[in-house]
Amino acid sequence: MTTIGTFTRDGDGFTGNIATLAIKAKVAIRPNTKMVEQAPDYRIYASGAEIGAAWSKKSDADKPYLSIKLDDPSFAGTIFCRLVSRDDGSHLLVWSR
């Protein structure tokens, strides 16, 4: 897995940065008011534009994380990743092919 972002808790959501060779963006992950059960728990924004969604999940070890789907017309394809917490309270955005 590759770390492509670092985030901190910001109220009910998260703020942070995503950095890859092609992407450099300040990102906000904000709670989503769900109208249907399958709707995402969070919406993800960069520069005011929605670039993704996230669903709350639990690992096999019963640790919470966010399953994230990022997409934008400038991307070659959809990016799937996870936002996981660290012991120091920070959160890492990890991606694996």
N, C-alpha and C positions, 0 to 999 in steps of 0.2 A: 504494500500500500504506500501511496505517496501523499504527503501532506501538501495541500494546495491552498490552505487558508488557516487563519487563526481568528478566533472570535471570543467575545466576552458577553456575559449576560447583560441585557439592557431592558430592565423591567420584565415584561412577559416574553420578550424576544431576545435577539442577539444582534450585535454589530461586529463587523470585522472586515478583513481584507482577503481577497482571493488573488493569488499571484501564480501565473504559469508563464511559459515562454510567449504565449499569445494573449493572455488575459491579465490585466491589472485593474482591479476594481474594488471600491469601497462598497460593502454590501450590508443590507439590513434584512433580517429575518423577522417577520412580524406575524403575530397570531392571525388566523383566518376565522371569520365567523362562518361556521359550517352550516349549510342548508340541507345537505344530504350526508349520510354516514361515510361514503367513499371520498368526500372532498378532503383536500389536504388540510392538515392542522396549521400550517404556516404558508405564507406567500413570501417570496424572496425578491428583493428589489436592488437594483444598481442604478445610480443616477436617476432615480424616479421611475425607471422602467421595470416592469415585472419580468424577471428572468428565470423564475423557477418556483418550485413548491416543495414542501417537506411534510413527511408523515412521522408521527411519534411511534417509536418501536422499542422493543426490549431485546437484548441479546440473549443468547443461550445461558449466559451467566447472570441473567436478570438485571442487567445494567441498561438504563435508558439511553437512547440515541435518536437522532433524526435521520431518516432515510430521505435523501435529497435528490431531486431531478432538476438539473439546470439546462436551459436551452435558450438560444438566441439566434437570429438569422446570421450573425457573424461566426457562429460555431460550425465546425465541420459536421458535428452530430451532437446528440444529447449526451450530457455528462451526468453519470450516476455516482453519488458519493454519500458519505456518512459524516454527520457532525457528532463527535464523541467528546465527552468531558475528560479532563485530566484532574489529577489529585490537587493541583494548585488552583482549581476553579476556572481555568481557561478551557477553551474548546478548540479542537482541531478538526478541520475539514479534510477528510482523507478520501482518496480516489484510488480505485484499482480497475484495471481493464478487465 
